Amino acid sequence: MKKNYILLQMYDALRSGVGLNINDCCNRYAISVATFRRYIAFLRSYFFENYGREIIYDAQNLLYCLK
C-alpha cells in the first residue's frame, strides 16, 4: 500500500474516534512498528498545528486516540 493511503486511513480512524492499535495497523498495512511510529509522529504534528488537538496513547485500551 502507498504511504498516502495509509496516512489517510489512519487520519480517518483518529477523526472518527475509533483510535489506532499498533499491532492492528502494522498487520493491516504491512508496515513495521518504526514506520507506524513515524506516521503517528507526522499525524501528531499535523493535528496539533492545524487543529490544536493532540494524539494521546491510551495504555488501558492500547490505542492512539485524538484528544
Biotite code that builds the C-alpha atoms (Angstrom):
import biotite.structure as struc

atoms = struc.array([
    struc.Atom([0.000, 0.000, 0.000], chain_id="A", res_id=1, res_name="MET", atom_name="CA", element="C"),
    struc.Atom([1.028, 3.555, -0.596], chain_id="A", res_id=2, res_name="LYS", atom_name="CA", element="C"),
    struc.Atom([2.087, 5.790, 2.289], chain_id="A", res_id=3, res_name="LYS", atom_name="CA", element="C"),
    struc.Atom([-0.518, 8.436, 1.440], chain_id="A", res_id=4, res_name="ASN", atom_name="CA", element="C"),
    struc.Atom([-3.354, 5.917, 1.520], chain_id="A", res_id=5, res_name="TYR", atom_name="CA", element="C"),
    struc.Atom([-2.208, 4.521, 4.878], chain_id="A", res_id=6, res_name="ILE", atom_name="CA", element="C"),
    struc.Atom([-1.919, 8.001, 6.386], chain_id="A", res_id=7, res_name="LEU", atom_name="CA", element="C"),
    struc.Atom([-5.419, 8.877, 5.185], chain_id="A", res_id=8, res_name="LEU", atom_name="CA", element="C"),
    struc.Atom([-6.823, 5.671, 6.656], chain_id="A", res_id=9, res_name="GLN", atom_name="CA", element="C"),
    struc.Atom([-5.101, 6.417, 9.968], chain_id="A", res_id=10, res_name="MET", atom_name="CA", element="C"),
    struc.Atom([-6.371, 10.024, 9.827], chain_id="A", res_id=11, res_name="TYR", atom_name="CA", element="C"),
    struc.Atom([-9.943, 8.795, 9.280], chain_id="A", res_id=12, res_name="ASP", atom_name="CA", element="C"),
    struc.Atom([-9.700, 6.344, 12.196], chain_id="A", res_id=13, res_name="ALA", atom_name="CA", element="C"),
    struc.Atom([-8.494, 9.077, 14.526], chain_id="A", res_id=14, res_name="LEU", atom_name="CA", element="C"),
    struc.Atom([-11.107, 11.609, 13.380], chain_id="A", res_id=15, res_name="ARG", atom_name="CA", element="C"),
    struc.Atom([-13.941, 9.096, 13.719], chain_id="A", res_id=16, res_name="SER", atom_name="CA", element="C"),
    struc.Atom([-12.912, 8.245, 17.293], chain_id="A", res_id=17, res_name="GLY", atom_name="CA", element="C"),
    struc.Atom([-12.026, 4.622, 16.569], chain_id="A", res_id=18, res_name="VAL", atom_name="CA", element="C"),
    struc.Atom([-8.375, 5.048, 17.519], chain_id="A", res_id=19, res_name="GLY", atom_name="CA", element="C"),
    struc.Atom([-5.339, 3.140, 16.321], chain_id="A", res_id=20, res_name="LEU", atom_name="CA", element="C"),
    struc.Atom([-3.784, -0.026, 17.699], chain_id="A", res_id=21, res_name="ASN", atom_name="CA", element="C"),
    struc.Atom([-0.130, -0.529, 16.748], chain_id="A", res_id=22, res_name="ILE", atom_name="CA", element="C"),
    struc.Atom([-0.359, -4.254, 16.027], chain_id="A", res_id=23, res_name="ASN", atom_name="CA", element="C"),
    struc.Atom([-3.600, -3.954, 14.065], chain_id="A", res_id=24, res_name="ASP", atom_name="CA", element="C"),
    struc.Atom([-2.193, -1.175, 11.872], chain_id="A", res_id=25, res_name="CYS", atom_name="CA", element="C"),
    struc.Atom([1.117, -2.933, 11.282], chain_id="A", res_id=26, res_name="CYS", atom_name="CA", element="C"),
    struc.Atom([-0.664, -6.106, 10.220], chain_id="A", res_id=27, res_name="ASN", atom_name="CA", element="C"),
    struc.Atom([-3.384, -4.410, 8.166], chain_id="A", res_id=28, res_name="ARG", atom_name="CA", element="C"),
    struc.Atom([-0.999, -2.165, 6.216], chain_id="A", res_id=29, res_name="TYR", atom_name="CA", element="C"),
    struc.Atom([2.089, -4.439, 6.245], chain_id="A", res_id=30, res_name="ALA", atom_name="CA", element="C"),
    struc.Atom([4.280, -1.805, 7.877], chain_id="A", res_id=31, res_name="ILE", atom_name="CA", element="C"),
    struc.Atom([6.874, -2.026, 10.641], chain_id="A", res_id=32, res_name="SER", atom_name="CA", element="C"),
    struc.Atom([6.427, -0.624, 14.134], chain_id="A", res_id=33, res_name="VAL", atom_name="CA", element="C"),
    struc.Atom([9.070, 2.001, 13.319], chain_id="A", res_id=34, res_name="ALA", atom_name="CA", element="C"),
    struc.Atom([7.061, 3.099, 10.268], chain_id="A", res_id=35, res_name="THR", atom_name="CA", element="C"),
    struc.Atom([3.871, 3.218, 12.346], chain_id="A", res_id=36, res_name="PHE", atom_name="CA", element="C"),
    struc.Atom([5.637, 5.457, 14.875], chain_id="A", res_id=37, res_name="ARG", atom_name="CA", element="C"),
    struc.Atom([6.834, 7.802, 12.081], chain_id="A", res_id=38, res_name="ARG", atom_name="CA", element="C"),
    struc.Atom([3.297, 8.039, 10.730], chain_id="A", res_id=39, res_name="TYR", atom_name="CA", element="C"),
    struc.Atom([1.894, 8.776, 14.207], chain_id="A", res_id=40, res_name="ILE", atom_name="CA", element="C"),
    struc.Atom([4.544, 11.470, 14.706], chain_id="A", res_id=41, res_name="ALA", atom_name="CA", element="C"),
    struc.Atom([3.525, 13.050, 11.399], chain_id="A", res_id=42, res_name="PHE", atom_name="CA", element="C"),
    struc.Atom([-0.177, 12.913, 12.282], chain_id="A", res_id=43, res_name="LEU", atom_name="CA", element="C"),
    struc.Atom([0.511, 14.210, 15.793], chain_id="A", res_id=44, res_name="ARG", atom_name="CA", element="C"),
    struc.Atom([2.223, 17.291, 14.337], chain_id="A", res_id=45, res_name="SER", atom_name="CA", element="C"),
    struc.Atom([-0.484, 17.771, 11.735], chain_id="A", res_id=46, res_name="TYR", atom_name="CA", element="C"),
    struc.Atom([-3.373, 17.642, 14.203], chain_id="A", res_id=47, res_name="PHE", atom_name="CA", element="C"),
    struc.Atom([-1.633, 19.933, 16.687], chain_id="A", res_id=48, res_name="PHE", atom_name="CA", element="C"),
    struc.Atom([-0.563, 22.545, 14.121], chain_id="A", res_id=49, res_name="GLU", atom_name="CA", element="C"),
    struc.Atom([-3.849, 22.618, 12.215], chain_id="A", res_id=50, res_name="ASN", atom_name="CA", element="C"),
    struc.Atom([-6.482, 21.863, 14.845], chain_id="A", res_id=51, res_name="TYR", atom_name="CA", element="C"),
    struc.Atom([-4.757, 22.349, 18.205], chain_id="A", res_id=52, res_name="GLY", atom_name="CA", element="C"),
    struc.Atom([-5.594, 18.741, 19.076], chain_id="A", res_id=53, res_name="ARG", atom_name="CA", element="C"),
    struc.Atom([-3.317, 16.064, 20.469], chain_id="A", res_id=54, res_name="GLU", atom_name="CA", element="C"),
    struc.Atom([-2.885, 12.381, 19.764], chain_id="A", res_id=55, res_name="ILE", atom_name="CA", element="C"),
    struc.Atom([-2.502, 10.549, 23.047], chain_id="A", res_id=56, res_name="ILE", atom_name="CA", element="C"),
    struc.Atom([-1.757, 6.934, 23.857], chain_id="A", res_id=57, res_name="TYR", atom_name="CA", element="C"),
    struc.Atom([-4.428, 5.230, 25.936], chain_id="A", res_id=58, res_name="ASP", atom_name="CA", element="C"),
    struc.Atom([-2.414, 2.496, 27.680], chain_id="A", res_id=59, res_name="ALA", atom_name="CA", element="C"),
    struc.Atom([-5.520, 0.893, 29.163], chain_id="A", res_id=60, res_name="GLN", atom_name="CA", element="C"),
    struc.Atom([-7.053, 0.231, 25.729], chain_id="A", res_id=61, res_name="ASN", atom_name="CA", element="C"),
    struc.Atom([-3.734, 0.076, 23.809], chain_id="A", res_id=62, res_name="LEU", atom_name="CA", element="C"),
    struc.Atom([-4.914, 2.760, 21.382], chain_id="A", res_id=63, res_name="LEU", atom_name="CA", element="C"),
    struc.Atom([-3.702, 6.051, 19.996], chain_id="A", res_id=64, res_name="TYR", atom_name="CA", element="C"),
    struc.Atom([-6.629, 8.470, 20.197], chain_id="A", res_id=65, res_name="CYS", atom_name="CA", element="C"),
    struc.Atom([-7.363, 12.042, 19.262], chain_id="A", res_id=66, res_name="LEU", atom_name="CA", element="C"),
    struc.Atom([-7.930, 14.281, 22.264], chain_id="A", res_id=67, res_name="LYS", atom_name="CA", element="C"),
])
